Amino acid sequence: MTNNKQQTLTPKEMAKELITAFYQPIFDIDCGSNILQDSKRYEASRQCAIIHINQILNIKSIDKDYDLSTYYEEVKQEIEKYGK
């Protein structure tokens, strides 16, 4: 059993953390100058988070760890429904 941060966060918490982590660099590109673009920024960050999780799920060692694989599948599901 691992004691890393991913395993201490629920899938919903991890989804929110990933979306937030990707949001900030996207926001910084235009210095947050256009508030009307905010929903597009969140959608872009959500898509980045999904790509990130897909990359994790494509790692061969993840397939061998059922609990970890299941955890990241649940994170992906939370990201997909976030903000909808």
Secondary structure, 3 states (H helix, E strand, C coil): CCCCHHHHCCHHHHHHHHHHHHHHHHHHHCCCCCHHHHHHHHHHHHHHHHHHHHHHHCCHHHHHCHHHHHHHHHHHHHHHHCCC
